[in-house]
Amino acid sequence: MANIEEAREAVTIFISKALNVEEVRVIGVTKVDDGWEMEAEVYEESSFIKSLGLPTRVKDRNIYIVKLSDNLEVGSYELQGHTAISS
């Protein structure tokens, strides 16, 4: 069984690769019966400004919910307030 630091590191690596972002900050951790649920804060390019085709350095602050099994396998992740994305 993984400890909290191993789970935090697994989420950081997964979100960094999945979203192609440089910085991920874990801001919430909950141990559940079958693993972990974590909240990760990520700053991504503004989807609105990007859709307009404008160059910008504006970033949106997004929170992702990531569910991990006890062996640190990612079961799902979702942008808070959106439908889960199963991996």
Contacts in CASP RR format, 6 or more apart in sequence:
PFRMAT RR
TARGET T0000
AUTHOR 0000-0000-0000
METHOD contacts of the structure
MODEL  1
MANIEEAREAVTIFISKALNVEEVRVIGVTKVDDGWEMEAEVYEESSFIK
SLGLPTRVKDRNIYIVKLSDNLEVGSYELQGHTAISS
1 70 0 8 1.000
2 10 0 8 1.000
2 36 0 8 1.000
2 68 0 8 1.000
2 70 0 8 1.000
2 71 0 8 1.000
2 72 0 8 1.000
4 29 0 8 1.000
4 31 0 8 1.000
4 36 0 8 1.000
6 72 0 8 1.000
7 29 0 8 1.000
7 35 0 8 1.000
7 36 0 8 1.000
7 38 0 8 1.000
7 68 0 8 1.000
7 72 0 8 1.000
8 26 0 8 1.000
8 29 0 8 1.000
8 38 0 8 1.000
10 68 0 8 1.000
10 72 0 8 1.000
10 74 0 8 1.000
11 24 0 8 1.000
11 26 0 8 1.000
11 36 0 8 1.000
11 38 0 8 1.000
11 40 0 8 1.000
11 66 0 8 1.000
11 68 0 8 1.000
11 74 0 8 1.000
12 24 0 8 1.000
12 26 0 8 1.000
12 40 0 8 1.000
14 66 0 8 1.000
14 74 0 8 1.000
14 77 0 8 1.000
15 21 0 8 1.000
15 24 0 8 1.000
15 40 0 8 1.000
15 42 0 8 1.000
15 64 0 8 1.000
15 66 0 8 1.000
15 77 0 8 1.000
16 22 0 8 1.000
16 24 0 8 1.000
18 77 0 8 1.000
18 87 0 8 1.000
19 42 0 8 1.000
19 44 0 8 1.000
19 64 0 8 1.000
21 42 0 8 1.000
21 43 0 8 1.000
21 44 0 8 1.000
23 42 0 8 1.000
23 43 0 8 1.000
24 40 0 8 1.000
24 41 0 8 1.000
24 42 0 8 1.000
25 40 0 8 1.000
25 41 0 8 1.000
25 42 0 8 1.000
26 38 0 8 1.000
26 39 0 8 1.000
26 40 0 8 1.000
26 41 0 8 1.000
27 39 0 8 1.000
27 40 0 8 1.000
27 41 0 8 1.000
27 63 0 8 1.000
28 38 0 8 1.000
28 39 0 8 1.000
29 36 0 8 1.000
29 37 0 8 1.000
29 38 0 8 1.000
29 39 0 8 1.000
30 36 0 8 1.000
30 37 0 8 1.000
30 38 0 8 1.000
34 69 0 8 1.000
34 70 0 8 1.000
35 67 0 8 1.000
35 68 0 8 1.000
35 69 0 8 1.000
35 70 0 8 1.000
36 67 0 8 1.000
36 68 0 8 1.000
37 65 0 8 1.000
37 66 0 8 1.000
37 67 0 8 1.000
37 68 0 8 1.000
38 65 0 8 1.000
38 66 0 8 1.000
38 68 0 8 1.000
39 63 0 8 1.000
39 64 0 8 1.000
39 65 0 8 1.000
39 66 0 8 1.000
39 80 0 8 1.000
40 63 0 8 1.000
40 64 0 8 1.000
40 66 0 8 1.000
41 61 0 8 1.000
41 62 0 8 1.000
41 63 0 8 1.000
42 61 0 8 1.000
42 62 0 8 1.000
42 63 0 8 1.000
42 64 0 8 1.000
43 59 0 8 1.000
43 60 0 8 1.000
43 61 0 8 1.000
43 62 0 8 1.000
44 59 0 8 1.000
44 60 0 8 1.000
44 62 0 8 1.000
45 56 0 8 1.000
45 58 0 8 1.000
45 59 0 8 1.000
45 60 0 8 1.000
46 56 0 8 1.000
46 58 0 8 1.000
46 59 0 8 1.000
46 60 0 8 1.000
47 60 0 8 1.000
48 60 0 8 1.000
49 56 0 8 1.000
49 58 0 8 1.000
50 56 0 8 1.000
62 79 0 8 1.000
62 80 0 8 1.000
63 79 0 8 1.000
63 80 0 8 1.000
64 77 0 8 1.000
64 78 0 8 1.000
64 79 0 8 1.000
64 80 0 8 1.000
65 77 0 8 1.000
65 78 0 8 1.000
65 80 0 8 1.000
65 84 0 8 1.000
66 74 0 8 1.000
66 76 0 8 1.000
66 77 0 8 1.000
67 74 0 8 1.000
67 75 0 8 1.000
67 76 0 8 1.000
67 77 0 8 1.000
68 74 0 8 1.000
68 75 0 8 1.000
69 75 0 8 1.000
74 87 0 8 1.000
75 86 0 8 1.000
75 87 0 8 1.000
76 84 0 8 1.000
76 85 0 8 1.000
76 86 0 8 1.000
76 87 0 8 1.000
77 84 0 8 1.000
77 85 0 8 1.000
77 87 0 8 1.000
78 84 0 8 1.000
78 85 0 8 1.000
END
